[in-house]
Amino acid sequence: MDYSILMPYSSSNVCLFIINGLGMGNCTRCDAIIENLLKSNVEIHVLTCGNGIKYFESNKSIASLTSMESFHYGSKGGKLSIRQTILSLPQYYKTYKSKTQQLIMLLEKIKPHIAVTDSEYAVLPLKKLKIPIIGLNNSEVIVTEYLRRNNLPKSIRFQFWFVEFLDYIYHRLVCDHIISPSINPIPVRNSKFYRVGLIVRNKVLDISRVTKFPHNNQEDPFNLVVMLSGSEFASHINFDSYDLPCKVEVVGRTGLNRGQIVYHGRLWDNTKKLDNADTLVINGGFSAVSEALVLKKYTLVIPVPGHAEQYINAVLLQESGWGEITSEEDVVGRLKNLFESGWEDINGKAKLEVNGNGAKEAAGKILSIFKDLH
């Protein structure tokens, strides 16, 4: 997509969001912050890729939407592969140079006062122009939670040290400020980091005021929503192994509808499905985990194998009392056991109350940085 102005602005506060749009989570959390900034007349521009273009193209409140090239994790057999990621470094460098040039061209046109980055790293032009860089990233939380725990799976060690830990170091060295959302209100590791609550869409906050758990009314149909990641590493669940005694709505995957199982493919707005859900099955992306917690839906979470962040997110959700860790091979069997037991083993669990106001808190931090600039 070529650079295009969608509506005129005269704001004294211009903010560029640079968003990795491969997964939906980066888009939804940035969108939540953008929605709060727009209330304060901030001029918003978005530079993104992949799903991000489709997600933001109908948003007429942003001043411009620009596409860029994408980075991809290396994969093998449809699974995350750190080895393939390392072997792809020469191609990543070429992509980095292209992304940098795309950013330079955009900066010449919009001249932002501040840039917010979410999982995008081609930011050298911002440093050269002395534009404050605000990172939106939870790697600092993952580092803290990983280092304080014992007996973590060996399968996530490599990805933690060579991706998550380096991600933390990168943000600490490169960014001027880092907005760091967390399930638990733990202290920050460095003064550059600013702790906020969970960042979820305003629509999710609106429907979170009423929770349907536990599902005690046996006359109402039970609704299971399977909300799989928008990334290429999302789980593939075989529902043919057991006929679940409930309606199953699968979001993020296409398939043949069978009995009570309905495939919806990719939905750009899944809030109605979330609202109607009694229980969720998700991958371990931070945005999906955050929304499940804010909605107070009991959740079975399937972390992508070998992915340290997703595993830690899943552990934190399990410790909250609002869900548990499973795998794509075992999830249907676990659901079967829960139905047969009448959910008795989870109804009595103590459950954590979480702060879901992270988007508003993040927007407040960005506005304070604008104020300091002026």
C-alpha positions, 0 to 999 in steps of 0.5 A: 500500500502506498502512503496515503493520508486518510484525514487532515490533522492539525495536532501539535502531537504527532505519533507514529506507531510501528507495528509488527502485524504478523500476529493479531495481538500486536495490532489489538494492543496498539489499537487499544492505546491508539483509541485512548490517544485519539481522545486527546487529539493526538495525530496517529500514523501507522506503519505495519505489515501482514495482518496489520494492514487489513486490521487498520485499513478501515480505521478512519480515525488514523491519519495514515496507514503505510505498509512495510516488509515483514520479518518472519521466524524461521520454521521447519515442518510448520514449527518454530525453528531457532536454527532456521531463524539463525540461518536466515540472518542474511535475508533478515539483514536485507529485509532490515535495510528495506524496512529502514528505507521505508521508514526514512521515506515515511518520516520525511512526510509525517515528521512525528514527535514520538514513535511507538514500536511493537515488535519492530526493530528497524528504528535507526532513522528515529535515533538519528533524528532524535525522535523519542522511541517508546517500546511496547514490550513485555520481555522484561516481565518474561526475563524476571519470571523466567529467572525466578523459576526452577524446573522450566522445560529445557525446550524453551531455554534456547529461545529464551536466551537467544530471543527473549533475553536479547529482546529485553537487552535491545529494548533497554539499550535502544528505546528511550522508554518501554511500556511493560504490561504485566499480569502481576504488579511486579517491580520493573528491572530498570528505570526505563521500563514503565509498568502498566496493567493488561492492555486490552481493547475497549470493547473487551473492557465493556463486555468484561463487566459481566462474567458468565463463569462458573456455568451453573445453569444447565438449561443454557447451552455451553459455548466453547470458543477456540481462538487460535493465534494469527501467526503461522505457528498456531496450533492445529487441534483435531476435534474428531477424536471426541464429540464434545457436548457443547457448541465449538466455535473455532476462530482463526482456522478454516475447516469443514463444519461438523455437528456442533463444530463451526469454523469461522476463519479469521475474524477482524473483530472477535469480541462477540465470540469472546462475549458469548464464550463460557470457556476459551482455548487459546495459544499463549500470545500475551494479548490473547492471555490478557483478554482471557484474564480480563474477561474472567473466562476459564481458559485452556492455553496451548503455548507454541512449543519451544517458545519461552514467552508463550510458556511463561504467559501460560504459567502465569495464567495457570497460577492466576486460577483462571486456566491451565496449560495443555497441548494441542494433542491433549486439549480435547481429552482435557475438555472431555474430563472437565465436562464429565466431572462437571467442572468441579475441580476448578470451581473452587479455585482462588482466582486472581483479580487483574488490572485491565486498564493498561491501555489507558495507563500506557496512553497516559505515559505517552501523553506525559512524554509529549508534555515533556517535549513541549 
